[in-house]
Amino acid sequence: MIKKKRKYKRLKFEYSKIKKYKKMIKFVYQNSPRGTGDAVLKCKNLIKSKHFLMLMPDDLIIKSNCSLSLIKLHNKYNSSIIAAKKVNKKNVARWGIFDFKKINKRDFLIKDVIEKPRIKSAPSNYAVIGRYILPKKIFNILQNQKPGTNGEIHITDAIRTLIQQKNKFIGHFFAGKYLDCGTMRGYIRSSLYISRL
């Protein structure tokens, strides 16, 4: 009984925190799964600043505030920023993969990014992780973009177009613990890891 009361109090507290931000949270709906780029395009009318922060819910980064790091780098380089991680070469087809030129130990200039390449055509095994600071002009690209891999509108393809148009993008090897929730196995492992914290 005591445990139930504690759990209820905790839920009530968490709900009151969410309610506090109710006016700040806006929802948009993607009626069919047409890719990340299509989902981002639905937010076009809500974005007022020249750049915006985008987070993917199936890429968890704990023990370090990756978003804050990206914002600091955006201010430092006056550039779009993408979080990055080294992945197993045999899994590159799951990710957007970078071609890059190192700036320092953690940061690099993105020369190209390819969505879900085959192992043989992957320019590296450094992958896009779901934290981005993107320019508002990406919406113009997404509006006219043709579907790519799997018939979806990929945000990576729009980023690639912006890079080809000489827009600066910096990659960042983030600090913190990465939990991949993008597969059933990864989701279960991540849930078990978090349950032990």
Backbone hydrogen bonds, N-H to C=O, Kabsch-Sander energy under -0.5 kcal/mol:
donor,donor_aa,acceptor,acceptor_aa,energy
5,K,1,M,-2.1
6,R,2,I,-2.4
7,K,3,K,-2.6
8,Y,4,K,-2.4
9,K,5,K,-2.5
10,R,6,R,-2.4
11,L,7,K,-2.5
12,K,8,Y,-2.6
13,F,9,K,-2.3
14,E,10,R,-2.6
15,Y,11,L,-2.6
16,S,12,K,-2.1
17,K,13,F,-1.7
18,I,14,E,-2.0
19,K,15,Y,-2.7
20,K,16,S,-1.5
21,Y,17,K,-0.8
21,Y,18,I,-1.0
22,K,19,K,-1.5
24,M,21,Y,-1.3
25,I,21,Y,-1.3
26,K,24,M,-0.5
31,N,29,Y,-0.7
34,R,32,S,-1.5
37,G,153,I,-2.3
38,D,153,I,-0.9
39,A,35,G,-1.8
40,V,36,T,-2.6
41,L,37,G,-2.2
42,K,38,D,-1.1
43,C,40,V,-2.0
44,K,41,L,-1.5
46,L,43,C,-2.3
47,I,43,C,-0.9
47,I,44,K,-0.9
48,K,46,L,-0.6
52,F,134,L,-2.3
54,M,132,Y,-2.8
56,M,130,G,-2.8
59,D,56,M,-1.4
60,L,58,D,-0.6
60,L,179,L,-2.4
62,I,177,K,-2.9
66,C,64,S,-1.4
69,S,65,N,-1.7
70,L,66,C,-2.3
71,I,67,S,-2.2
72,K,68,L,-2.2
73,L,69,S,-2.2
74,H,70,L,-2.6
75,N,71,I,-2.1
76,K,72,K,-2.0
77,Y,73,L,-3.2
78,N,74,H,-1.7
79,S,74,H,-0.7
80,S,168,K,-1.7
81,I,133,I,-1.4
82,I,170,I,-2.4
83,A,129,I,-0.5
83,A,131,R,-2.6
84,A,172,H,-2.8
85,K,127,A,-1.6
87,V,125,N,-3.2
91,N,88,N,-2.3
92,V,89,K,-1.3
94,R,91,N,-2.1
95,W,92,V,-1.8
97,I,95,W,-0.5
97,I,114,I,-3.0
98,F,126,Y,-2.7
99,D,112,D,-2.6
101,K,109,L,-2.3
103,I,107,D,-2.5
104,N,107,D,-2.0
108,F,171,G,-2.1
109,L,101,K,-3.1
110,I,108,F,-0.5
110,I,169,F,-2.5
111,K,99,D,-2.4
111,K,109,L,-0.6
112,D,99,D,-1.9
114,I,97,I,-2.7
116,K,95,W,-2.3
121,S,118,R,-0.6
122,A,118,R,-0.9
122,A,119,I,-0.8
127,A,85,K,-3.3
127,A,125,N,-0.6
128,V,96,G,-2.8
129,I,83,A,-2.4
131,R,129,I,-3.5
132,Y,54,M,-2.5
133,I,81,I,-2.9
134,L,52,F,-2.6
136,K,50,K,-3.4
138,I,135,P,-1.9
139,F,136,K,-1.9
140,N,137,K,-0.8
141,I,137,K,-1.0
142,L,138,I,-2.6
143,Q,139,F,-2.1
144,N,140,N,-0.7
144,N,141,I,-0.8
145,Q,141,I,-0.6
145,Q,142,L,-0.7
148,G,152,E,-3.7
151,G,148,G,-2.1
152,E,149,T,-1.6
153,I,34,R,-3.2
154,H,152,E,-0.8
158,A,154,H,-1.2
159,I,155,I,-2.3
160,R,156,T,-2.5
161,T,157,D,-1.9
162,L,158,A,-2.1
163,I,159,I,-2.4
164,Q,160,R,-2.4
165,Q,161,T,-1.3
166,K,163,I,-1.9
167,N,162,L,-2.5
170,I,80,S,-2.8
171,G,108,F,-3.2
172,H,82,I,-2.2
173,F,106,R,-3.3
174,F,84,A,-0.9
174,F,172,H,-1.0
177,K,62,I,-3.0
178,Y,176,G,-0.5
179,L,60,L,-3.2
181,C,58,D,-3.0
181,C,179,L,-0.7
187,Y,183,T,-2.7
188,I,184,M,-2.3
189,R,185,R,-2.5
190,S,186,G,-2.6
191,S,187,Y,-2.5
192,L,188,I,-2.4
193,Y,189,R,-2.3
194,I,190,S,-2.7
195,S,191,S,-2.1
196,R,192,L,-0.9
196,R,193,Y,-0.9
197,L,194,I,-1.5
